Amino acid sequence: MIGTLLNIATVIVGGGLGTWLGDRLPAPIRETVMHGIGLVTLVVGVHLTLETRNILIVLLSVVLGGILGEWWGIAAALDRASQWVQGRAAGLLGVGRLGYFSEGLVTASLVFCVGPMTILGAIQDGLSGNIELLSIKSVLDGFTAMALASTLGVGVLFSVITLLLYQGGITMLAGVAERALSEAMIAEMTATGGVLILAIGLLLLEIKRTRVANLLPALLLAPLLVALLDALGIPLAP
């Protein structure tokens, strides 16, 4: 868990600094920073999506995941939870810069938790105590948290809860995760996550607001579809 705790620390430091700087930066600078992050986020999303070996897996995962997410009302539930946390946080941190709380929480959680470094680094930490990958990720996440928090506010800081549960959970269950997730499963889950990252990029660029939270089930469906194809003896590559 040392790697995840280090990751959480860098996000708190970077996010805290970004939140503090946000109010002190003129609106045009914050807007430009937001758009710059959005452009880089699009590049990251494309890069991750190219990990796929079969784009149909990604398509089915996103479509079916979106249907499940809308049915379950994940975005609405997350908004209610965010409003509850926001109300508590406002009393402790003041009322400023909480307007984008939900966006900051969802955006940062996806950016910090989607990608091969999260899964592979967490497994490596859990199996051998080697935190090399997570150390690199921690530095990157710290700077990203500062940039995101400067525009989206304190919600970015609360993404450490997601980081602890998801990345820390994989570390604690490293042996199980290593046996359960094949290289192909990780690749398709990463590619599917890339699509969600693309949606975040479009949101940051104010091009299209997507209920990204309702697409989260896609991250679970991707490895399940790969496992299903493997069980049926169908090759992953078309």
C-alpha positions in Angstrom: 0.0 0.0 0.0 3.0 2.3 0.2 2.8 3.2 -3.5 -0.9 4.1 -3.2 -0.3 6.2 0.0 2.5 8.0 -1.8 0.1 8.6 -4.8 -2.6 9.9 -2.4 -0.1 12.3 -0.8 1.0 13.8 -4.1 -2.6 14.3 -5.2 -3.4 16.0 -1.9 -0.4 18.3 -2.1 -0.9 19.1 -5.8 -4.7 19.4 -5.5 -4.4 21.6 -2.4 -2.0 23.9 -4.1 -4.2 24.1 -7.2 -7.3 24.9 -5.1 -5.4 27.6 -3.3 -4.0 29.1 -6.5 -7.4 28.9 -8.3 -9.0 31.9 -6.7 -5.8 33.9 -7.2 -5.7 33.3 -11.0 -7.6 35.6 -13.3 -10.6 34.0 -15.1 -8.9 34.0 -18.6 -5.9 32.1 -17.2 -8.2 29.5 -15.5 -10.1 29.1 -18.7 -7.0 28.7 -20.8 -5.6 26.2 -18.3 -8.9 24.3 -18.4 -8.7 24.1 -22.2 -5.1 23.1 -22.1 -5.9 20.2 -19.8 -8.8 19.3 -22.0 -6.5 19.1 -25.1 -4.0 17.0 -23.3 -6.8 14.8 -21.9 -8.0 14.1 -25.5 -4.5 13.1 -26.4 -4.3 10.7 -23.4 -7.7 9.3 -24.3 -6.8 8.6 -27.9 -3.5 7.0 -26.7 -5.3 4.7 -24.3 -8.0 3.8 -26.7 -5.4 2.6 -29.2 -4.5 -0.1 -26.8 -7.5 -2.1 -28.0 -7.1 -5.3 -30.0 -10.7 -5.3 -31.1 -12.6 -2.0 -31.2 -15.9 -3.9 -31.1 -15.1 -4.9 -27.5 -14.7 -1.2 -26.6 -17.9 -0.3 -28.5 -20.0 -3.0 -26.8 -18.6 -2.2 -23.4 -19.4 1.5 -23.8 -22.9 1.0 -25.2 -23.9 -1.7 -22.8 -22.2 0.1 -19.9 -24.0 3.3 -20.8 -27.4 1.5 -20.8 -26.6 0.0 -17.4 -25.4 3.3 -16.0 -28.5 5.1 -17.1 -30.7 2.3 -15.8 -29.0 2.4 -12.4 -28.8 6.2 -12.4 -25.1 6.3 -11.4 -24.7 9.9 -12.4 -27.7 11.0 -10.4 -26.6 9.0 -7.4 -23.1 10.4 -7.6 -24.5 14.0 -7.9 -26.6 13.4 -4.7 -23.5 12.0 -2.9 -21.4 14.9 -4.2 -23.9 17.4 -2.9 -23.9 15.7 0.5 -20.1 15.7 0.6 -20.0 19.3 -0.8 -22.3 20.5 2.0 -20.0 19.0 4.6 -16.9 20.2 2.9 -18.3 23.8 2.6 -18.5 24.0 6.4 -14.8 22.9 6.8 -13.3 24.6 3.8 -15.5 27.6 3.2 -18.1 28.0 0.4 -15.7 29.2 -2.3 -14.9 27.2 -5.4 -17.3 24.3 -4.8 -19.4 24.9 -7.9 -17.6 22.3 -9.9 -17.3 19.8 -7.1 -18.9 16.8 -8.9 -17.0 17.5 -12.1 -13.7 17.7 -10.2 -14.4 14.5 -8.3 -15.4 12.5 -11.4 -12.8 13.9 -13.7 -9.9 13.4 -11.3 -11.1 9.9 -10.3 -11.1 8.8 -13.9 -7.8 10.5 -14.8 -6.0 9.0 -11.7 -7.6 5.5 -11.9 -7.8 4.6 -15.6 -4.7 3.3 -17.3 -2.2 0.4 -17.2 0.1 2.1 -14.7 -2.7 2.0 -12.1 -3.4 -1.7 -12.5 0.1 -2.9 -13.1 1.7 -0.6 -10.6 -0.8 -1.6 -7.9 -0.3 -5.3 -8.6 3.5 -4.9 -8.6 3.3 -3.1 -5.2 1.1 -5.8 -3.7 3.1 -8.7 -4.9 6.7 -7.5 -4.4 6.5 -4.2 -2.7 8.1 -2.5 -5.7 6.6 1.0 -6.0 8.6 2.1 -9.0 5.6 2.4 -11.4 3.4 4.0 -8.8 6.2 6.5 -7.9 6.3 7.7 -11.5 2.5 7.8 -11.5 2.4 9.7 -8.2 4.6 12.5 -9.7 2.4 12.8 -12.8 -0.8 12.7 -10.8 0.5 15.4 -8.4 1.0 17.9 -11.3 -2.3 16.8 -12.9 -4.1 17.4 -9.6 -2.7 20.9 -9.3 -3.8 21.7 -12.8 -7.3 20.2 -12.4 -7.9 21.7 -9.0 -6.9 25.2 -10.2 -9.9 25.1 -12.5 -12.3 22.5 -11.0 -11.7 23.2 -7.3 -11.7 21.1 -4.1 -13.6 18.2 -5.6 -10.3 17.0 -7.1 -9.0 16.5 -3.5 -11.9 14.1 -2.7 -10.8 11.9 -5.6 -8.2 10.4 -3.2 -11.1 8.4 -1.7 -11.6 6.7 -5.1 -7.9 6.3 -5.5 -7.6 4.6 -2.1 -10.5 2.2 -2.7 -9.7 1.3 -6.3 -5.9 1.4 -6.6 -5.4 0.4 -2.9 -8.0 -2.4 -3.4 -6.1 -3.8 -6.3 -2.9 -3.8 -4.3 -4.5 -5.6 -1.4 -5.9 -8.2 -3.8 -2.9 -8.3 -6.1 -2.6 -12.1 -6.2 -6.3 -12.4 -7.2 -6.1 -9.6 -9.7 -3.0 -11.0 -11.4 -4.8 -14.3 -11.9 -8.1 -12.8 -12.9 -6.9 -10.1 -15.3 -5.1 -11.3 -18.4 -3.0 -9.0 -20.6 -5.9 -8.8 -23.1 -8.4 -7.9 -20.4 -6.2 -5.1 -19.1 -5.7 -3.8 -22.7 -9.4 -3.7 -23.4 -10.2 -2.2 -20.0 -7.6 0.5 -20.7 -8.9 1.2 -24.2 -12.5 1.5 -22.8 -11.2 3.8 -20.1 -9.6 5.9 -22.9 -13.1 6.5 -24.4 -14.3 7.8 -21.0 -11.2 10.0 -20.8 -12.1 11.4 -24.3 -15.5 12.3 -22.9 -13.8 14.1 -20.1 -11.7 16.0 -22.5 -14.7 17.2 -24.5 -16.3 18.3 -21.2 -13.2 20.3 -20.2 -13.2 21.9 -23.7 -16.9 22.8 -23.3 -17.7 21.0 -26.5 -20.0 18.3 -25.1 -21.2 17.5 -21.6 -21.6 13.7 -21.3 -22.8 11.9 -18.2 -19.5 10.1 -17.9 -20.4 8.5 -14.6 -23.1 6.5 -16.4 -20.4 5.0 -18.6 -18.4 3.6 -15.7 -19.9 0.1 -15.9 -18.1 -0.2 -19.3 -14.8 -0.6 -17.4 -16.2 -3.8 -15.8 -17.8 -5.1 -19.0 -14.7 -4.9 -21.1 -12.7 -7.6 -19.3 -15.9 -9.7 -18.9 -16.4 -9.6 -22.7 -12.8 -10.6 -23.3 -13.3 -13.5 -20.8 -16.5 -14.5 -22.7 -14.8 -14.6 -26.1 -12.0 -16.6 -24.6 -14.5 -19.1 -23.1 -16.2 -19.4 -26.5 -12.9 -19.9 -28.2 -13.4 -16.8 -30.3 -10.1 -15.0 -31.1 -10.0 -11.4 -29.8 -8.4 -9.9 -32.9 -10.9 -9.7 -35.9 
